[in-house]
Amino acid sequence: MIIRRSHRLGIEEARSRADRIAGNLSQQYSLTSTWQGDYLVVKGTGVNGHLIVAEESIELQVKLGLALKIMEGPIRSAIENTIDEHLA
């Protein structure tokens, strides 16, 4: 699953908001996150991926395990809402 959003926040503010997004998603889905350069790596049971922070966009790339794959629609919707909320 790939979710991409444009922003006009600048890289530092986008990184700060990415931290908040990851924190929110961590609470919802029991994920851990760590920075590796401009990538925020996220991992959890049946979930792994990364959030790429760029000057004018962020992109979340996530792979769901088989058990979560059947719930991709609701999970995508919840993640999109969280990202949109934090980038507003």
MDTraj code that builds the backbone (N, CA, C; nanometers):
import mdtraj as md
import numpy as np

residues = "MET ILE ILE ARG ARG SER HIS ARG LEU GLY ILE GLU GLU ALA ARG SER ARG ALA ASP ARG ILE ALA GLY ASN LEU SER GLN GLN TYR SER LEU THR SER THR TRP GLN GLY ASP TYR LEU VAL VAL LYS GLY THR GLY VAL ASN GLY HIS LEU ILE VAL ALA GLU GLU SER ILE GLU LEU GLN VAL LYS LEU GLY LEU ALA LEU LYS ILE MET GLU GLY PRO ILE ARG SER ALA ILE GLU ASN THR ILE ASP GLU HIS LEU ALA".split()
xyz = np.array([
    [0.0853, -0.1157, 0.0000],
    [0.0000, 0.0000, 0.0000],
    [0.0905, 0.1228, 0.0000],
    [0.0587, 0.2165, -0.0875],
    [0.1345, 0.3416, -0.0954],
    [0.0362, 0.4575, -0.0791],
    [0.0688, 0.5463, 0.0141],
    [-0.0121, 0.6663, 0.0374],
    [0.0823, 0.7850, 0.0260],
    [0.0512, 0.8757, -0.0642],
    [0.1373, 0.9920, -0.0873],
    [0.0551, 1.1190, -0.0694],
    [0.1135, 1.2161, -0.0011],
    [0.0489, 1.3453, 0.0194],
    [0.1497, 1.4577, -0.0028],
    [0.1048, 1.5628, -0.0694],
    [0.1866, 1.6822, -0.0870],
    [0.1703, 1.7713, 0.0355],
    [0.2709, 1.8551, 0.0594],
    [0.2629, 1.9515, 0.1692],
    [0.3479, 2.0738, 0.1333],
    [0.3280, 2.1783, 0.2093],
    [0.4074, 2.3009, 0.1931],
    [0.4692, 2.3403, 0.3271],
    [0.5095, 2.2412, 0.4021],
    [0.5568, 2.2631, 0.5389],
    [0.7075, 2.2824, 0.5481],
    [0.7803, 2.2420, 0.4463],
    [0.9258, 2.2384, 0.4561],
    [0.9671, 2.1071, 0.5210],
    [1.0910, 2.0709, 0.5029],
    [1.1376, 1.9390, 0.5448],
    [1.1368, 1.9218, 0.6968],
    [1.1796, 2.0214, 0.7714],
    [1.1872, 2.0070, 0.9174],
    [1.0491, 1.9920, 0.9804],
    [0.9548, 2.0749, 0.9394],
    [0.8191, 2.0639, 0.9933],
    [0.7541, 1.9338, 0.9484],
    [0.7808, 1.8922, 0.8258],
    [0.7259, 1.7652, 0.7768],
    [0.7798, 1.6479, 0.8586],
    [0.9079, 1.6517, 0.8940],
    [0.9660, 1.5463, 0.9786],
    [0.9004, 1.5457, 1.1162],
    [0.8781, 1.6626, 1.1709],
    [0.8125, 1.6732, 1.3009],
    [0.6715, 1.6136, 1.2967],
    [0.6003, 1.6468, 1.1921],
    [0.4640, 1.5932, 1.1780],
    [0.4647, 1.4443, 1.1478],
    [0.5669, 1.3983, 1.0762],
    [0.5791, 1.2544, 1.0504],
    [0.5969, 1.1794, 1.1822],
    [0.6721, 1.2384, 1.2751],
    [0.6860, 1.1787, 1.4083],
    [0.5500, 1.1658, 1.4765],
    [0.4698, 1.2700, 1.4658],
    [0.3363, 1.2675, 1.5273],
    [0.2463, 1.1650, 1.4591],
    [0.2559, 1.1574, 1.3262],
    [0.1778, 1.0579, 1.2514],
    [0.2164, 0.9179, 1.2979],
    [0.3477, 0.8928, 1.3055],
    [0.3955, 0.7609, 1.3482],
    [0.3512, 0.7300, 1.4908],
    [0.3548, 0.8301, 1.5772],
    [0.3101, 0.8104, 1.7150],
    [0.1636, 0.7717, 1.7212],
    [0.0834, 0.8399, 1.6414],
    [-0.0591, 0.8093, 1.6376],
    [-0.0836, 0.6695, 1.5833],
    [-0.0161, 0.6348, 1.4742],
    [-0.0317, 0.5018, 1.4155],
    [0.0224, 0.3943, 1.5087],
    [0.1284, 0.4261, 1.5837],
    [0.1841, 0.3306, 1.6789],
    [0.0817, 0.2941, 1.7853],
    [0.0077, 0.3934, 1.8309],
    [-0.0957, 0.3673, 1.9309],
    [-0.2083, 0.2835, 1.8725],
    [-0.2484, 0.3131, 1.7508],
    [-0.3593, 0.2421, 1.6881],
    [-0.3233, 0.0995, 1.6496],
    [-0.2012, 0.0778, 1.6011],
    [-0.1650, -0.0509, 1.5422],
    [-0.0453, -0.1187, 1.6096],
    [-0.0044, -0.0722, 1.7254],
    [0.1085, -0.1312, 1.7992],
    [0.2345, -0.1411, 1.7132],
    [0.2734, -0.0288, 1.6552],
    [0.3923, -0.0228, 1.5699],
    [0.5079, 0.0426, 1.6437],
    [0.6282, 0.0141, 1.5985],
    [0.7454, 0.0882, 1.6439],
    [0.7989, 0.1655, 1.5240],
    [0.8669, 0.2755, 1.5507],
    [0.9215, 0.3550, 1.4409],
    [1.0587, 0.4090, 1.4791],
    [1.1495, 0.4130, 1.3800],
    [1.2829, 0.4680, 1.3985],
    [1.3250, 0.5410, 1.2715],
    [1.3965, 0.6510, 1.2884],
    [1.4450, 0.7275, 1.1741],
    [1.5715, 0.6628, 1.1183],
    [1.5781, 0.6546, 0.9863],
    [1.6985, 0.6157, 0.9136],
    [1.7130, 0.7146, 0.7996],
    [1.7843, 0.8250, 0.8250],
    [1.7935, 0.9340, 0.7273],
    [1.6586, 1.0026, 0.7145],
    [1.6086, 1.0162, 0.5924],
    [1.4777, 1.0771, 0.5702],
    [1.3654, 0.9735, 0.5681],
    [1.3962, 0.8507, 0.6091],
    [1.2974, 0.7439, 0.6157],
    [1.2605, 0.7178, 0.7612],
    [1.1329, 0.7116, 0.7887],
    [1.0852, 0.6704, 0.9197],
    [1.0356, 0.5269, 0.9031],
    [1.1133, 0.4324, 0.9528],
    [1.0827, 0.2906, 0.9369],
    [0.9804, 0.2506, 1.0422],
    [0.8730, 0.1840, 0.9984],
    [0.7683, 0.1378, 1.0891],
    [0.7577, -0.0145, 1.0808],
    [0.7404, -0.0760, 1.1976],
    [0.7305, -0.2215, 1.2044],
    [0.6287, -0.2593, 1.3101],
    [0.5662, -0.3705, 1.2873],
    [0.4722, -0.4252, 1.3838],
    [0.4326, -0.5649, 1.3403],
    [0.3487, -0.6280, 1.4168],
    [0.3035, -0.7615, 1.3832],
    [0.2206, -0.7560, 1.2557],
    [0.2711, -0.8158, 1.1507],
    [0.2011, -0.8191, 1.0228],
    [0.2089, -0.6901, 0.9430],
    [0.2950, -0.5974, 0.9845],
    [0.3074, -0.4680, 0.9164],
    [0.4539, -0.4276, 0.9121],
    [0.5010, -0.3837, 0.7953],
    [0.6315, -0.3193, 0.7884],
    [0.6323, -0.2239, 0.6710],
    [0.7094, -0.1185, 0.6874],
    [0.7165, -0.0194, 0.5816],
    [0.7969, 0.1006, 0.6248],
    [0.7798, 0.2088, 0.5505],
    [0.8516, 0.3308, 0.5842],
    [0.7772, 0.4542, 0.5319],
    [0.8030, 0.5635, 0.5997],
    [0.7479, 0.6928, 0.5636],
    [0.8641, 0.7763, 0.5108],
    [0.8538, 0.8186, 0.3858],
    [0.9584, 0.8989, 0.3228],
    [0.9181, 1.0453, 0.3334],
    [1.0047, 1.1250, 0.3918],
    [0.9770, 1.2670, 0.4086],
    [1.0622, 1.3445, 0.3089],
    [0.9965, 1.4225, 0.2236],
    [1.0652, 1.5066, 0.1260],
    [1.0217, 1.6523, 0.1462],
    [1.0867, 1.7416, 0.0770],
    [1.0598, 1.8856, 0.0910],
    [0.9133, 1.9204, 0.0657],
    [0.8495, 1.8547, -0.0307],
    [0.7121, 1.8908, -0.0667],
    [0.6131, 1.7753, -0.0597],
    [0.6563, 1.6608, -0.0056],
    [0.5639, 1.5475, 0.0025],
    [0.6080, 1.4496, 0.1109],
    [0.5134, 1.3668, 0.1499],
    [0.5457, 1.2503, 0.2308],
    [0.4810, 1.1308, 0.1615],
    [0.5460, 1.0167, 0.1762],
    [0.4936, 0.8962, 0.1143],
    [0.5099, 0.7814, 0.2118],
    [0.4003, 0.7144, 0.2397],
    [0.4017, 0.5977, 0.3262],
    [0.3911, 0.4731, 0.2396],
    [0.4887, 0.3855, 0.2533],
    [0.4869, 0.2575, 0.1830],
    [0.4791, 0.1490, 0.2896],
    [0.3718, 0.0707, 0.2851],
    [0.3475, -0.0297, 0.3882],
    [0.3123, -0.1629, 0.3229],
    [0.3682, -0.2690, 0.3774],
    [0.3296, -0.4040, 0.3376],
    [0.2535, -0.4655, 0.4536],
    [0.1357, -0.5174, 0.4234],
    [0.0538, -0.5827, 0.5238],
    [0.0689, -0.7335, 0.5107],
    [0.0750, -0.8008, 0.6243],
    [0.0775, -0.9459, 0.6242],
    [-0.0573, -1.0001, 0.5794],
    [-0.0631, -1.1269, 0.5556],
    [-0.1824, -1.1915, 0.5032],
    [-0.3052, -1.1665, 0.5909],
    [-0.2888, -1.1762, 0.7211],
    [-0.4030, -1.1581, 0.8115],
    [-0.4605, -1.0164, 0.8024],
    [-0.3756, -0.9172, 0.7817],
    [-0.4222, -0.7782, 0.7730],
    [-0.4628, -0.7386, 0.6316],
    [-0.4158, -0.8117, 0.5333],
    [-0.4438, -0.7793, 0.3933],
    [-0.5943, -0.7732, 0.3660],
    [-0.6709, -0.8593, 0.4326],
    [-0.8158, -0.8598, 0.4110],
    [-0.8821, -0.7346, 0.4670],
    [-0.8114, -0.6616, 0.5534],
    [-0.8641, -0.5381, 0.6121],
    [-0.7982, -0.4144, 0.5521],
    [-0.7371, -0.4287, 0.4348],
    [-0.6605, -0.3186, 0.3761],
    [-0.7439, -0.1924, 0.3568],
    [-0.8674, -0.2050, 0.3116],
    [-0.9522, -0.0881, 0.2879],
    [-0.9721, -0.0028, 0.4118],
    [-1.0226, -0.0604, 0.5214],
    [-1.0404, 0.0189, 0.6434],
    [-0.9087, 0.0700, 0.7017],
    [-0.8018, -0.0103, 0.6914],
    [-0.6714, 0.0335, 0.7417],
    [-0.6214, 0.1509, 0.6596],
    [-0.6321, 0.1431, 0.5275],
    [-0.5901, 0.2531, 0.4394],
    [-0.6669, 0.3803, 0.4741],
    [-0.7957, 0.3681, 0.4898],
    [-0.8796, 0.4840, 0.5211],
    [-0.8384, 0.5485, 0.6533],
    [-0.8138, 0.4670, 0.7551],
    [-0.7733, 0.5201, 0.8856],
    [-0.6374, 0.5895, 0.8771],
    [-0.5439, 0.5305, 0.8030],
    [-0.4111, 0.5905, 0.7876],
    [-0.4203, 0.7212, 0.7093],
    [-0.4960, 0.7214, 0.6005],
    [-0.5128, 0.8451, 0.5220],
    [-0.5720, 0.9567, 0.6070],
    [-0.6723, 0.9238, 0.6881],
    [-0.7318, 1.0249, 0.7754],
    [-0.6309, 1.0792, 0.8753],
    [-0.5493, 0.9913, 0.9328],
    [-0.4468, 1.0348, 1.0284],
    [-0.3446, 1.1256, 0.9620],
    [-0.2973, 1.0871, 0.8434],
    [-0.1988, 1.1693, 0.7718],
    [-0.2598, 1.3055, 0.7353],
    [-0.3796, 1.3038, 0.6796],
    [-0.4442, 1.4297, 0.6400],
    [-0.4647, 1.5214, 0.7598],
    [-0.5016, 1.4648, 0.8712],
    [-0.5232, 1.5422, 0.9945],
    [-0.3944, 1.6115, 1.0392],
    [-0.2842, 1.5394, 1.0326],
    [-0.1576, 1.5947, 1.0791],
    [-0.0908, 1.6892, 0.9800],
    [-0.1248, 1.6795, 0.8541],
    [-0.0656, 1.7692, 0.7549],
    [-0.1485, 1.8947, 0.7325],
    [-0.2693, 1.8989, 0.7864],
    [-0.3584, 2.0154, 0.7675],
    [-0.3055, 2.1388, 0.8382],
])
top = md.Topology()
chain = top.add_chain()
for i, resn in enumerate(residues, 1):
    res = top.add_residue(resn, chain, resSeq=i)
    for name in ("N", "CA", "C"):
        top.add_atom(name, md.element.get_by_symbol(name[0]), res)
traj = md.Trajectory(xyz[None], top)
